[in-house]
Amino acid sequence: MRIDRAGTPFIVGALAPAALALVARRPRLAIPFLALAGFMAYFFRDPERTVPVGDNLVVAPADGKIMVAGPAEPGVPPPGDWQQISIFLSPLDVHVNRIPFSGTVERVEYTPGKFLPAYQAESAAQNERNELWIRRGERLVVARQLVGILARRIVCRVAPGTAVLAGDRFGLMKFGSRMDVFVPPGVAIAVKVGDRVVGGETVLARWPAGR
C-alpha cells in the first residue's frame, strides 16, 4: 500500500533503533520499535479511492465520523452565510486529506491556535487550522484542516491559483484531528451526524441542478 511521504521520518525513526537492537542480538528490545514502525506505516497509509462523478458534488475530504451536518455553529464558520459539515478523525482513520470540490484554490489561510481535543465544539474556533477556499464560477467551498490534542502539524501541499479536482490529495494532519467543510445555503447536505464517511468517495453535499 502507498504511504504518504510525511510518514518517512517517523517510520525510519522507529526502524533505526530496532535495527540496532537486532544487530546487538537483543530481539526483545527491537519488538516495541518494530510495532511502532508498523503503526506509523498504518497511520500514514494512503489508499486509492474511487471519486464519484458529478460537477455539482462535494465529497468528503477525510475519513471519519460526522460531528456536524447542517447550520454552522456560532463563531465557527468563515465570514458569511454557511452550512457546516464536520468530520472527526480518530488516530486509526486515514489522515491523508483530499480536495472536496473541483475548482481553483482561491486562497489558503493558516491560523495559529490551541490544541484542544478535536471533538470539543470550541476547538473549531480556537485550534490551529488551515483553510482552503475553492471556487468554480459562483460556487464556493471552504475546507478547513483543524488539529487536535494529538495532531500538532498541518501539511498542505496546494497554493492559491492551483486548479484542483475533487478527490485530489492535498495534505494531511498528523495524529488525530478534524476537517470542517463549509458550503453555502441552498446546497443539499447528503450526510447526517453519526455517519461514517470515506475521503474522496462519500458525497457530503450536492448543488441543485442548474445552479
C-alpha positions, 0 to 999 in steps of 0.5 A, spaced: 500 500 500 502 507 498 504 511 504 504 518 504 511 521 504 510 525 511 510 518 514 518 517 512 521 520 518 517 517 523 517 510 520 525 510 519 525 513 526 522 507 529 526 502 524 533 505 526 533 503 533 530 496 532 535 495 527 540 496 532 537 492 537 537 486 532 544 487 530 546 487 538 542 480 538 537 483 543 530 481 539 526 483 545 528 490 545 527 491 537 519 488 538 516 495 541 520 499 535 518 494 530 510 495 532 511 502 532 514 502 525 508 498 523 503 503 526 506 509 523 506 505 516 498 504 518 497 511 520 500 514 514 497 509 509 494 512 503 489 508 499 486 509 492 479 511 492 474 511 487 471 519 486 464 519 484 462 523 478 458 529 478 460 537 477 455 539 482 458 534 488 462 535 494 465 529 497 468 528 503 475 530 504 477 525 510 475 519 513 471 519 519 465 520 523 460 526 522 460 531 528 456 536 524 451 536 518 447 542 517 447 550 520 454 552 522 455 553 529 456 560 532 463 563 531 465 557 527 464 558 520 468 563 515 465 570 514 458 569 511 452 565 510 454 557 511 452 550 512 457 546 516 459 539 515 464 536 520 468 530 520 472 527 526 478 523 525 480 518 530 488 516 530 486 509 526 482 513 520 486 515 514 489 522 515 491 523 508 486 529 506 483 530 499 480 536 495 472 536 496 470 540 490 473 541 483 475 548 482 481 553 483 484 554 490 482 561 491 486 562 497 489 558 503 489 561 510 493 558 516 491 560 523 495 559 529 491 556 535 490 551 541 490 544 541 484 542 544 481 535 543 478 535 536 471 533 538 470 539 543 465 544 539 470 550 541 476 547 538 473 549 531 474 556 533 480 556 537 485 550 534 490 551 529 487 550 522 488 551 515 483 553 510 482 552 503 477 556 499 475 553 492 471 556 487 468 554 480 464 560 477 459 562 483 460 556 487 464 556 493 467 551 498 471 552 504 475 546 507 478 547 513 484 542 516 483 543 524 488 539 529 487 536 535 490 534 542 494 529 538 495 532 531 500 538 532 502 539 524 498 541 518 501 539 511 498 542 505 501 541 499 496 546 494 497 554 493 492 559 491 491 559 483 492 551 483 486 548 479 484 542 483 479 536 482 475 533 487 478 527 490 485 530 489 490 529 495 492 535 498 495 534 505 494 531 511 494 532 519 498 528 523 495 524 529 488 525 530 484 531 528 478 534 524 476 537 517 470 542 517 467 543 510 463 549 509 458 550 503 453 555 502 445 555 503 441 552 498 446 546 497 443 539 499 447 536 505 447 528 503 450 526 510 447 526 517 451 526 524 453 519 526 455 517 519 461 514 517 464 517 511 470 515 506 475 521 503 474 522 496 468 517 495 462 519 500 458 525 497 457 530 503 453 535 499 450 536 492 448 543 488 441 543 485 441 542 478 442 548 474 445 552 479 
